[in-house]
């Protein structure tokens, strides 16, 4: 399915411009509508009554400050995408905490673009586990942009992490619009012998044929590694000069705690190229 509505998360961080630029590039290539959403960072539903305002006028001032900050992020987004020549876009100031608010917005979009957590530039409007929350709750493919680096050649050399699982299958299918635009797609199978029942006699060939029918130029690579697969995957992406990584996002949540699979956790922490994940 083509991307017709793309959602990008807006905040006050320096990296937001790079995130918007990449989201705008995808929207331009796909002829998609681009939505920029800035969360105020807290839910105001508990403070709707006038009595609450009378009890704590400082709270009202703080909420106004948060809305104004989100509105500035939206204004910056609108200015940037106008300069980039995006034909169809809108900016939104959204009530609520970033994870829950963006997950709700994502239900009406085809792709979500967010940033990797940057511990050097924390923001009070976004929890440190925001990427993990989005991968597990958005219900849409989530493109995570690293907190460092520029990606002027985004999506030209894609690397798929394939383990024949449901999550990897979902990620591959969700990424087809991006994969069709790539000059080269390489599909990596790690330690195939350990999952022979899922992979079959020729690991990776079935999904490669599936993608080739969608017009994807693809090459299958098999790798044996004794290190953890997350680290091996990041090292391979660097070796191949990949500028996009496609993989399943594994895990579940218990209350607010994100219980992620080892590969997902390693990649989200150490990524150096944009990663599209589906859960």
C-alpha positions as CSV (number, residue, x, y, z in Angstrom):
1,X,0.0,0.0,0.0
2,X,1.4,3.4,-0.9
3,X,2.0,6.1,1.8
4,X,-0.8,8.7,1.4
5,X,-0.6,10.2,4.9
6,X,2.7,10.6,6.7
7,X,2.9,11.8,10.3
8,X,6.1,13.4,11.7
9,X,6.7,14.2,15.4
10,X,7.6,17.8,16.1
11,X,9.4,19.1,19.2
12,X,11.9,21.8,20.2
13,X,15.1,19.8,19.6
14,X,17.8,20.6,17.1
15,X,17.2,17.3,15.3
16,X,13.6,18.1,14.5
17,X,14.6,19.8,11.2
18,X,16.4,16.6,9.9
19,X,13.3,14.6,10.8
20,X,11.0,16.9,9.0
21,X,13.4,17.0,5.9
22,X,13.3,13.2,5.6
23,X,9.6,13.0,6.2
24,X,9.0,15.7,3.6
25,X,11.2,13.9,1.1
26,X,9.1,10.7,1.5
27,X,5.9,12.7,1.2
28,X,7.2,14.3,-2.0
29,X,8.2,11.0,-3.6
30,X,4.9,9.4,-2.6
31,X,2.6,12.3,-3.4
32,X,1.5,12.1,0.3
33,X,-0.1,14.5,2.7
34,X,2.3,15.4,5.5
35,X,1.1,16.0,9.0
36,X,3.3,17.6,11.6
37,X,2.1,17.0,15.2
38,X,3.5,18.7,18.3
39,X,2.4,17.4,21.7
40,X,2.1,19.7,24.6
41,X,3.5,17.0,26.9
42,X,0.7,16.5,29.4
43,X,-2.9,15.7,29.3
44,X,-5.2,18.7,30.0
45,X,-8.4,16.6,30.5
46,X,-8.0,16.6,34.2
47,X,-7.9,20.4,34.2
48,X,-10.9,21.3,32.2
49,X,-13.1,22.7,34.9
50,X,-13.0,26.4,35.9
51,X,-12.7,25.4,39.5
52,X,-9.3,23.7,38.8
53,X,-8.2,27.0,37.2
54,X,-9.3,28.9,40.3
55,X,-7.5,26.6,42.6
56,X,-4.2,26.8,40.8
57,X,-3.8,29.7,38.3
58,X,-0.1,28.8,38.0
59,X,-1.2,25.6,36.4
60,X,-3.1,27.5,33.7
61,X,-0.1,29.6,33.0
62,X,2.1,26.5,32.6
63,X,-0.4,24.9,30.2
64,X,-0.5,28.1,28.2
65,X,3.3,28.0,28.1
66,X,3.3,24.4,26.9
67,X,0.8,25.1,24.1
68,X,2.8,28.1,23.0
69,X,5.9,26.0,22.8
70,X,4.1,23.4,20.7
71,X,2.7,26.1,18.5
72,X,6.2,27.4,17.8
73,X,7.3,23.9,16.7
74,X,4.3,23.7,14.4
75,X,5.1,27.2,12.9
76,X,8.7,26.1,12.3
77,X,7.4,22.9,10.6
78,X,5.1,24.9,8.3
79,X,7.8,27.3,7.3
80,X,10.3,24.5,6.6
81,X,7.9,22.4,4.4
82,X,6.8,25.4,2.5
83,X,10.4,26.1,1.6
84,X,10.8,22.4,0.6
85,X,7.9,22.8,-1.8
86,X,5.5,20.3,-0.1
87,X,2.1,20.7,-1.7
88,X,-0.1,19.1,0.9
89,X,0.6,19.5,4.6
90,X,-0.9,20.5,8.0
91,X,0.4,21.2,11.5
92,X,-1.3,20.2,14.7
93,X,-0.9,21.1,18.3
94,X,-2.1,18.0,20.2
95,X,-3.2,17.6,23.8
96,X,-1.4,14.9,25.8
97,X,1.8,13.1,26.4
98,X,3.9,12.3,23.4
99,X,3.6,8.6,23.3
100,X,-0.1,8.3,23.7
101,X,-0.9,11.4,21.6
102,X,1.3,10.3,18.7
103,X,-0.1,6.8,18.8
104,X,-3.6,8.1,18.5
105,X,-2.6,10.3,15.6
106,X,-0.8,7.4,13.9
107,X,-4.0,5.4,13.5
108,X,-5.0,7.7,10.6
109,X,-1.6,7.6,8.9
110,X,0.4,5.2,6.8
111,X,3.9,6.0,8.2
112,X,5.2,7.7,11.4
113,X,8.5,9.5,11.5
114,X,10.1,10.1,14.9
115,X,13.5,10.7,16.4
116,X,15.8,8.5,18.4
117,X,16.1,9.4,22.1
118,X,19.0,11.8,22.5
119,X,20.3,11.7,26.1
120,X,22.4,14.8,25.4
121,X,19.4,16.8,24.6
122,X,16.5,15.7,26.8
123,X,13.1,17.4,26.4
124,X,10.5,17.5,29.1
125,X,7.7,17.0,26.5
126,X,9.0,13.6,25.4
127,X,9.7,10.6,27.6
128,X,13.1,8.8,27.1
129,X,11.2,5.6,26.1
130,X,9.2,7.4,23.3
131,X,10.6,5.4,20.4
132,X,10.0,2.1,22.1
133,X,6.5,3.1,23.0
134,X,5.7,4.2,19.5
135,X,7.1,0.9,17.9
136,X,4.9,-1.1,20.3
137,X,1.7,1.0,20.2
138,X,1.4,3.0,17.0
139,X,0.0,0.1,14.9
140,X,1.9,1.6,12.0
141,X,5.4,1.4,10.6
142,X,7.7,3.7,12.6
143,X,10.7,5.4,10.9
144,X,13.2,6.4,13.6
145,X,15.8,9.0,12.7
146,X,19.1,8.8,14.6
147,X,20.0,11.5,17.0
148,X,23.3,12.2,15.2
149,X,24.3,12.5,11.6
150,X,22.8,13.8,8.4
151,X,21.2,11.5,5.8
152,X,21.2,13.2,2.4
153,X,21.1,9.9,0.6
154,X,18.4,8.3,2.7
155,X,16.8,5.1,1.3
156,X,19.2,4.5,-1.6
157,X,20.8,1.4,-0.1
158,X,18.4,-0.4,2.2
159,X,19.2,-3.4,4.5
160,X,16.5,-5.8,5.7
161,X,17.0,-7.9,8.8
162,X,15.1,-11.1,7.9
163,X,14.3,-13.9,10.4
164,X,11.1,-15.2,8.8
165,X,9.1,-14.0,11.8
166,X,5.7,-12.2,11.8
167,X,7.3,-9.0,12.8
168,X,9.9,-9.1,10.0
169,X,7.2,-9.9,7.5
170,X,5.1,-7.0,8.7
171,X,8.2,-4.7,8.4
172,X,9.1,-5.8,4.9
173,X,5.5,-5.3,3.7
174,X,5.2,-1.9,5.4
175,X,8.5,-0.7,3.9
176,X,7.7,-1.6,0.2
177,X,7.1,2.0,-0.9
178,X,10.6,2.9,0.4
179,X,12.2,-0.3,-0.9
180,X,10.9,0.3,-4.4
181,X,12.6,3.7,-4.4
182,X,16.0,2.2,-3.4
183,X,18.8,1.6,-5.9
184,X,19.8,-1.6,-4.0
185,X,18.1,-3.6,-1.2
186,X,20.1,-6.2,0.6
187,X,18.4,-8.8,2.8
188,X,20.5,-10.3,5.6
189,X,19.7,-13.6,7.2
190,X,21.7,-14.3,10.4
191,X,22.4,-17.9,11.7
192,X,19.8,-19.4,9.4
193,X,20.5,-22.9,10.6
194,X,19.1,-22.1,14.0
195,X,15.7,-21.4,12.4
196,X,15.6,-23.9,9.6
197,X,11.9,-24.7,10.0
198,X,11.0,-21.1,9.3
199,X,13.6,-20.3,6.6
200,X,13.4,-23.5,4.6
201,X,16.1,-24.9,2.4
202,X,17.0,-21.5,0.8
203,X,16.8,-18.9,3.6
204,X,15.7,-15.5,2.3
205,X,14.9,-16.6,-1.2
206,X,11.1,-16.7,-0.8
207,X,10.8,-13.2,0.6
208,X,13.3,-12.0,-2.0
209,X,11.1,-13.3,-4.8
210,X,8.0,-11.7,-3.1
211,X,9.8,-8.3,-3.1
212,X,11.1,-8.7,-6.7
213,X,7.5,-9.1,-7.8
214,X,6.9,-5.6,-6.3
215,X,9.8,-4.2,-8.3
216,X,12.4,-4.3,-5.6
217,X,16.0,-4.8,-6.7
218,X,17.2,-7.2,-4.0
219,X,20.2,-9.3,-3.0
220,X,20.2,-12.0,-0.3
221,X,23.1,-12.2,2.2
222,X,23.6,-15.0,4.7
223,X,25.8,-14.4,7.8
224,X,26.9,-16.5,10.7
225,X,27.7,-14.6,13.9
226,X,28.6,-15.5,17.4
227,X,27.9,-12.0,18.7
228,X,24.4,-10.7,19.4
229,X,22.4,-10.2,16.3
230,X,21.6,-6.5,17.0
231,X,25.3,-5.6,17.2
232,X,26.0,-7.8,14.1
233,X,23.2,-6.0,12.2
234,X,24.5,-2.5,13.0
235,X,28.0,-3.6,12.0
236,X,26.8,-5.0,8.7
237,X,24.8,-1.8,8.0
238,X,28.0,0.2,8.5
239,X,30.1,-2.2,6.3
240,X,27.6,-2.1,3.5
241,X,27.1,1.7,3.7
242,X,23.4,1.1,4.2
243,X,21.2,4.3,4.6
244,X,18.0,2.5,5.8
245,X,17.5,-0.5,8.0
246,X,14.2,-2.5,7.9
247,X,13.3,-4.8,10.7
248,X,10.6,-6.1,13.0
249,X,10.2,-4.5,16.4
250,X,9.8,-7.1,19.1
251,X,8.5,-6.8,22.7
252,X,5.5,-5.8,24.8
253,X,4.6,-3.3,27.5
254,X,3.7,-3.9,31.1
255,X,2.1,-0.7,32.4
256,X,4.6,2.0,31.1
257,X,7.6,-0.3,31.2
258,X,8.8,-1.4,27.7
259,X,10.0,-5.0,27.6
260,X,11.8,-5.2,24.3
261,X,13.5,-8.0,22.5
262,X,17.3,-7.9,22.6
263,X,17.8,-7.0,18.9
264,X,15.2,-4.2,19.0
265,X,16.7,-2.7,22.2
266,X,20.3,-2.8,20.8
267,X,19.3,-1.2,17.5
268,X,17.2,1.6,19.0
269,X,20.1,2.4,21.4
270,X,23.0,2.2,18.9
271,X,21.5,3.0,15.5
272,X,23.5,5.1,13.1
273,X,21.2,5.0,10.1
274,X,17.4,5.5,9.9
275,X,15.4,2.4,11.0
276,X,11.9,1.5,10.0
277,X,10.3,-0.9,12.4
278,X,6.9,-2.6,12.5
279,X,5.5,-4.5,15.5
